[in-house]
Amino acid sequence: MPAKIHSQQIDLFPKRAKSYGGVLLKKRENRSYGRPISTSQTMHLVLRSSQAVGVKSFKTQLNKSAINKILNKFSVKYGIRILSLANVGTHLHLHIKIARRVGYLCFIRAVTAAIAMHVSGRNRWTAALENKSAATTGKTTSKISSKTKFWDYRPITRIVEGLRAFLNIKDYIQINQLEGLGVPRHQARILLTRARPQMC
């Protein structure tokens, strides 16, 4: 009887959310709490932009090199370990380890701003000139800002808890790496399965 009461009491406490950002924020209940950040577990981070196509694709040699430099620079500066990275052209998958919460906040602000400025060729000064030009031509600022918004959503993060989840995200990043190289997703899964050591 006491065990039953104890289990009922445990159920009263809400389960801690592990994911935040992206399309999840379209639902009110997902906007009712802040971004979960773990310094003891690793995290899966996704940055997505529909504008990153053609010459703006993250996979072009110029953009890929610049993005790697940006990530390396700010990961060292803010104490973020990048365990793996998959560049899929319109989005980036990162498996990261965070030392301090404030370090992640500084890292994500710096990285998203630097990548957007490099890929789009826009910065605070070009944006100011566009808004000034819009004011003289009668266009509204809201229309300009909607067209120039680079990232589709706020960064998507998920805390990776436990060994199974860690291995799953490791496989997921590898599949996306192969997909970024032009390998179809179903073939990438097959290649990854064949590459695994066979268990006795």
Summary of the structure (lengths in Angstrom):
residues: 200
radius of gyration: 20.5
end to end distance: 44.5
largest distance: 75.2
contacts: 528
relative contact order: 0.16
helix: 56%
strand: 15%
